[in-house]
Structures are given as C-alpha cells and as structure tokens.
Amino acid sequence: MPKNYVSNKEETPQLFQSKFIEIFSHTHPAVPAILYLPVVLIFLYLTFFNYQINVFYSILLFLAGMFFWSFTEYNLHRFVFHWVPDSDLGKKLHFIMHGVHHDYPNDPKRLVMPPVISIPLAIFFYFLFYFIIGKYYAAPFFGGFLLGYIYYDTMHYAVHHFPIKNKFFLEIKKHHMKHHYQNEDFGYGVSSPFWDKIYGTDFPKTKSNGTVVGE
C-alpha cells in the first residue's frame, strides 16, 4: 500500500500558535459519550413521558434517526471533509478540519469531533428536524441521530487504536484502513460501508491473483 500519511505514530502535531486555541482541537475519545448520552436519555424521557408518543412509532423514529446519521456521516465525510477549496485559506481550513487526520491518522487526540464543532452541528440538526417533522417526532428521531453519532466517533477511535477481533467490526476496520492507506477517494463510510455500496464508492473487489473483479 502506498504511504498516504506523514506519520503513523501516536503523535499530535501543533495546529495553532495559540496554546489556548490549540486545547480546543484536542478531544478525549470518551467526550462524545459523556457529552451526548445524557442528551439522548433526555430526549427519550421527553418522548415517553412528556410527549407520550406511541412506543412502536418512537422506536421506529429512533432507529430512523440512527439510520439518517449514517447517511449524514457519509455525506459530511465525502463532500465536506474531503472538499479542498482552491484558496490558501480554504486549504488551511481543510487541513485543520480533516487533512491533519490523514497526515497523522493515529493521533489519539484528533480522532473524535471536538465539541466546538459537534455542539453547533447538533443544534443545527435538532432545529432542522424540529421544523421538518415537528417537536414531538423530532425528540426520538434526534435521540437516535445522536446515538448514531456516538457510535460513529467511538468506532472511529476503535478502528485506529483497539485490537479488534470480532469479524463484523474487523471488516469495518479494514474498510476504513483502506481509505487511509490505499485510496482516500473510496471508503467514506467510517461506521459502516453501507452508503459506499449505495453510492458506488466501495473498494473494487479483487480476485486471488490481484486482478479487479469485472475486468
């Protein structure tokens, strides 16, 4: 596999001259769960006790929210994180937002989304759901959406740092490692390869002799 990184060590390069600003670019992998699991529970409480939505519809909306997160994750990664503007400022912003992760893929402090980015995004998506499907249905849907995000960030850290042996999760790890070390124009799904298969950005399958299937 070609070397598509600057360093594969567990090191954290400095992004900002200001040490104060630099702090906000470092995130412990437990932060998404600590920050958002209580929010998920709050919205579930609202769903069942305040809004009293039918249990079947609540579960359906919750699962739909998780599914919609996977769709959002894929599109953010492909069309936002991997978009490199032509301007110098745009290139710097791209590097800060995602390029640094590809240059230093095992940096343990930049594998999950910093709260300074995830909190505004969460607020944006909540109000988006609020205005599209209404306050009541938005509660379980947003709860599922947030749980999908927690799973995504936890999985992202795990595939880079955990010794995964489970076959299902090992396939997800292999999929993401190919994105880093084989071809970053494929494999945009981090927590699942599902949308790569739908969009046609999954890695081409190869035969035992190394040729691509279909050639």
Secondary structure, 3 states (H helix, E strand, C coil): CCCCCCCCCCCCCCCCCCHHHHHCCCCCCCHHHHHHHHHHHHHHHHHHHHCCCCHHHHHHHHHHHHHHHHHHHHHHHHHHHCCCCCCHHHHHHHHHHHHHHHHCCCCCCCCCCCHHHHHHHHHHHHHHHHHHHCHHHHHHHHHHHHHHHHHHHHHHHHHHHCCCCCHHHHHHHHHHHHHHHCCCCCCCCCCCCHHHHHHCCCCCCECCCCCECCC
